[in-house]
């Protein structure tokens, strides 16, 4: 269970950092009504893209995300911001009545 929990936290952290790294670069595509979402799924990273032309956002975001995955990096300051955001998210999840009931 501990290994699985560590894997989930690592994936959540990685996806959050990747999203942070992509946010400025993807701004132009966002204004053109092309959207993407990165999600830490049950089996790994899930990339969802949509827009007016289904092939264009897929190609654009796939290439952008692949480029950033191949050169993945972050500063200690970015890590601290992401860490604090995830701590708040996990705390909020843990205090919901559904999770407490389980």
ChimeraX attribute file (.defattr): number of C-alpha atoms within 10 A of each C-alpha:
attribute: neighborCount
match mode: 1-to-1
recipient: residues
	/A:1	6
	/A:2	7
	/A:3	8
	/A:4	9
	/A:5	10
	/A:6	11
	/A:7	13
	/A:8	17
	/A:9	16
	/A:10	13
	/A:11	18
	/A:12	20
	/A:13	18
	/A:14	20
	/A:15	20
	/A:16	22
	/A:17	21
	/A:18	18
	/A:19	18
	/A:20	14
	/A:21	17
	/A:22	15
	/A:23	12
	/A:24	9
	/A:25	11
	/A:26	18
	/A:27	12
	/A:28	11
	/A:29	15
	/A:30	13
	/A:31	9
	/A:32	10
	/A:33	12
	/A:34	21
	/A:35	18
	/A:36	20
	/A:37	11
	/A:38	15
	/A:39	16
	/A:40	18
	/A:41	13
	/A:42	9
	/A:43	7
	/A:44	13
	/A:45	14
	/A:46	13
	/A:47	15
	/A:48	14
	/A:49	19
	/A:50	16
	/A:51	16
	/A:52	11
	/A:53	9
	/A:54	11
	/A:55	11
	/A:56	14
	/A:57	20
	/A:58	19
	/A:59	12
	/A:60	15
	/A:61	22
	/A:62	16
	/A:63	12
	/A:64	14
	/A:65	20
	/A:66	11
	/A:67	11
	/A:68	15
	/A:69	12
	/A:70	8
	/A:71	9
	/A:72	13
	/A:73	12
	/A:74	13
	/A:75	8
	/A:76	8
	/A:77	9
	/A:78	14
	/A:79	15
	/A:80	11
	/A:81	12
	/A:82	19
	/A:83	17
	/A:84	11
	/A:85	14
	/A:86	16
	/A:87	11
	/A:88	12
	/A:89	11
	/A:90	12
	/A:91	11
	/A:92	10
	/A:93	13
	/A:94	12
	/A:95	11
	/A:96	10
	/A:97	9
	/A:98	9
	/A:99	9
	/A:100	9
	/A:101	7
	/A:102	5
